[in-house]
Amino acid sequence: MSEPNPKPNLLARLRGSFEHTPRTLLLLFRSAKLATITLFALTLAAAVLPLGVAYVGKAIVDAVAAHSREATLRWVLVELALVAALALVQRGMGLLRSLIGARLGLDINGEILEKALSLELRHFEEPSVYDQLTRARREASSRPLAMVTETFGIVQSLVTLAGYGALLFRWSGFAVLALALASLPGAIAEVKLGNLAFRLRNWRSPEARKLNYLEYVLANDAHAKEVKLFGIGPLLLDRYRTLGEKFYREDRTLAVQRASLGWGLSLLGTGAFYACYASMALGAASGDLTLGDLVLYGVSFRQGQQAFQSILSSLGGMYEHNLYMSNLFSYLAIPTNDGSSAPQLALPSEAGREQGIRFEGVSFRYPGQEKLALSKLDLFVPRGQSVALVGHNGAGKTTLIKLLTRLYTPTEGRILLDGKDLVDWDLDALRRRIGVVFQDYNRYQLTARENVGFGSTPHMGDADRLSRAITRGGAEEVLATLSGGLDTQLGRWFKDGTELSGGQWQKVALARAFMREEADVLVLDEPTAALDAEAEHAVFERFRKLAEGRTTFVVSHRFPTVRMADRILVIDGGRVIEEGTHAELVAQDGRYARMFTLQAEGYR
Ligand SMILES: Nc1ncnc2c1ncn2[C@@H]1O[C@H](COP(=O)(O)OP(=O)(O)OP(=O)(O)O)[C@@H](O)[C@H]1O
């Protein structure tokens, strides 16, 4: 998001306060058209009714002064009717605001999440985008409504102010001027402080995330074990408190500034009021004004001032809301390349087309990193070949898989599947062809049926496919232990959930990948690390059978698994440094052979 200019002039700030109002109103209109129109109509009524009440007040006093009982009673009844109507209008506005707020929050949150779905993996790993997303989500339920409420409030106050101004003008143009001038410094201060408050929160964003993170680590089931056993709780709590204290001090300074400035400015307004009031009272004393006029002008000045004040405080708020909306809109405008608009290139005919996966001079650098994670990789894997990737931690194996599955696009070079660049593939069609299980697979706190079925959502209701996937993933035994079968809630987050062991979760994740029966490229990125040796062997035996005719990539540190592959690639520093079958690589007596011997010795 573009940071607000640190020192824009007042006019620019004022203009900036309303920059996103039209688009927000449009959002509101789209979400709740009828309610918005009604709210606007009620706002106008709420603006006009107090003017009527003030005018009737004058009529009552004049009727009293004229000793007319009938007129007095009549005006009191009119005032009662107006006040009752005003109360009704205000209730209606309150109701509409809460309904519109709920609707708008839901719609905007939906839009934010929909956008999150279209973001690429790199966006989630970019702190600035992640901050933008967090900020957008944090206040989605309150800010847009606040902006609308504030805008309508300003319209209401402007109408009221214009009305009081007109009433007051009948007495003196100077009084109107005094009303405006006495309120001006407040306008400046509000806009300034509003800007400050937002920038404070904006600067804080990364730190605020840290605060949330500390909170999360301290009070979450997944971390509780380590936090207790390593005794890091007090240390983390201490950090949490230190950061929280810093926030508190900043907030306190701002609040004190706001309060003291507000106090000083309200004193100015009070002074202006009493100066005018004295002049009115003297006018009434000398008979230039009726008692009713004195009441009317007094009320007009006072209420006019209040209307002005509420416009001012709305301005400060508007500036903040507007900056929030600008954050939201720029988040929603992040350009994404989700493949939906990718040009669908005509493919050469099936017969003449290369079948397999080709890496051509592929290099990749993670956003914000200097080092290449993959460097000038050339590779061709014909359809049906099984490939194992081995290498030290951080060698680039997972990166290669992420590029192959198009979670990332190469920084340089290209990857072709069946002769067509991955970026030209329709993303859905591409993803349908690839089944993948990562080492950090998800544990959905949902039913077993959903945990498996998510592998192919169109087939979630296909009992045969589900059961085949469960068998292939080796998860039959896991399912057999669940009292509710496929409909058992998994995990501990929700009521009646059954927690699984690490290995059991892994089998469920494997079953999920096997739901993708159409996939002809299968990728297992160390998904068996939590399985015992016997279970891993069983998985790979099955995997081998299933994978017949399909292209497979397996990342593993275990040689009994690796050696089953048709072709082994040894990756180091983002390059393929050795390749061949197990026997060939052992014969080469290079890096692979050394790694193999080391592990074999470990098993002895
Ligand atoms: N999201 C990321 N952002 C920045 N750098 C990353 C990211 N993921 C990985 N890297 C870096 O890229 C390099 C390759 O990492 P990669 O995950 O591909 O290794 P790997 O061979 O799969 O390792 P392991 O066996 O530990 O899983 C490493 O130097 C790592 O620090």
The ligand as a MOL file (V3000), in Angstrom:
LIG
                    3D

  0  0  0     0  0            999 V3000
M  V30 BEGIN CTAB
M  V30 COUNTS 31 33 0 0 0
M  V30 BEGIN ATOM
M  V30 1 N 9.8350 -19.4460 1.4950 0
M  V30 2 C 11.1390 -19.2320 1.4070 0
M  V30 3 N 11.6330 -17.9800 1.3880 0
M  V30 4 C 12.9470 -17.7530 1.2900 0
M  V30 5 N 13.8740 -18.7260 1.1960 0
M  V30 6 C 13.4510 -19.9940 1.1910 0
M  V30 7 C 12.0580 -20.3220 1.3180 0
M  V30 8 N 11.9360 -21.6600 1.2970 0
M  V30 9 C 13.1870 -22.1430 1.1660 0
M  V30 10 N 14.1000 -21.1550 1.1040 0
M  V30 11 C 15.5560 -21.2990 0.9190 0
M  V30 12 O 15.7770 -21.9500 -0.3120 0
M  V30 13 C 16.7720 -22.9570 -0.2150 0
M  V30 14 C 16.2240 -24.3060 -0.6760 0
M  V30 15 O 15.1990 -24.7320 0.2190 0
M  V30 16 P 14.3140 -26.0410 -0.0070 0
M  V30 17 O 13.1490 -25.9770 0.9000 0
M  V30 18 O 14.0570 -26.2160 -1.4420 0
M  V30 19 O 15.3210 -27.1490 0.5040 0
M  V30 20 P 15.1250 -28.7330 0.6250 0
M  V30 21 O 16.2000 -29.3390 -0.2130 0
M  V30 22 O 13.7350 -29.1230 0.3240 0
M  V30 23 O 15.4550 -28.9460 2.1760 0
M  V30 24 P 14.8850 -30.0180 3.2580 0
M  V30 25 O 15.5310 -31.3260 2.9900 0
M  V30 26 O 15.3650 -29.4380 4.5360 0
M  V30 27 O 13.4080 -30.0240 3.1300 0
M  V30 28 C 17.2250 -22.9350 1.2330 0
M  V30 29 O 18.4450 -22.2140 1.2790 0
M  V30 30 C 16.1510 -22.1960 1.9890 0
M  V30 31 O 16.7210 -21.4030 2.9980 0
M  V30 END ATOM
M  V30 BEGIN BOND
M  V30 1 1 1 2
M  V30 2 1 2 3
M  V30 3 2 2 7
M  V30 4 2 3 4
M  V30 5 1 4 5
M  V30 6 2 5 6
M  V30 7 1 6 7
M  V30 8 1 6 10
M  V30 9 1 7 8
M  V30 10 2 8 9
M  V30 11 1 9 10
M  V30 12 1 10 11
M  V30 13 1 11 12
M  V30 14 1 11 30
M  V30 15 1 12 13
M  V30 16 1 13 14
M  V30 17 1 13 28
M  V30 18 1 14 15
M  V30 19 1 15 16
M  V30 20 2 16 17
M  V30 21 1 16 18
M  V30 22 1 16 19
M  V30 23 1 19 20
M  V30 24 2 20 21
M  V30 25 1 20 22
M  V30 26 1 20 23
M  V30 27 1 23 24
M  V30 28 2 24 25
M  V30 29 1 24 26
M  V30 30 1 24 27
M  V30 31 1 28 29
M  V30 32 1 28 30
M  V30 33 1 30 31
M  V30 END BOND
M  V30 END CTAB
M  END
